């Protein structure tokens, strides 16, 4: 937790910080604090996701929660919305790699069965 944390500028920052405080069982979470550095993990992100949906009416994917690990970044993402371009850019090479691996596996299977 940062000692000189700026005050929330938007409602979404306050709500996200409050949710993280509850889920992580911490008295205070700063806007620049990283969820994972504070002890968060993937299972807790599911709880965060549900609470964001309930309190802010926003459906955010787990991938986006991983991509926006600070209160300020996540709040900005929630407020501004996203076309998902940043996430797609990060995920696309991995998806392409998986497709290439699947093609190689299929070729190997085809090559060994002849």
KAJO-V164984 format. One record per residue. N is the residue number from 1. NEAR is the number of other C-alpha atoms within 12 Angstrom. Layout:
BEGIN
n = <N/N>
near = <NEAR/NEAR>
END
This chain:
BEGIN
n = <1/2/3/4/5/6/7/8/9/10/11/12/13/14/15/16/17/18/19/20/21/22/23/24/25/26/27/28/29/30/31/32/33/34/35/36/37/38/39/40/41/42/43/44/45/46/47/48/49/50/51/52/53/54/55/56/57/58/59/60/61/62/63/64/65/66/67/68/69/70/71/72/73/74/75/76/77/78/79/80/81/82/83/84/85/86/87/88/89/90/91/92/93/94/95/96/97/98/99/100/101/102/103/104/105/106/107/108/109/110/111/112/113/114>
near = <25/16/12/12/17/19/19/22/17/21/19/28/31/27/32/46/41/27/36/42/27/19/29/27/16/19/15/26/37/33/35/29/31/27/35/23/16/25/21/28/21/20/17/25/30/24/23/38/30/24/25/31/20/16/18/22/15/25/23/30/25/23/21/33/37/29/26/29/33/30/42/33/29/40/35/25/30/31/22/15/17/20/12/19/14/16/22/17/14/16/18/15/13/14/15/15/13/14/14/14/14/14/14/14/14/14/14/13/12/11/10/9/8/7>
END
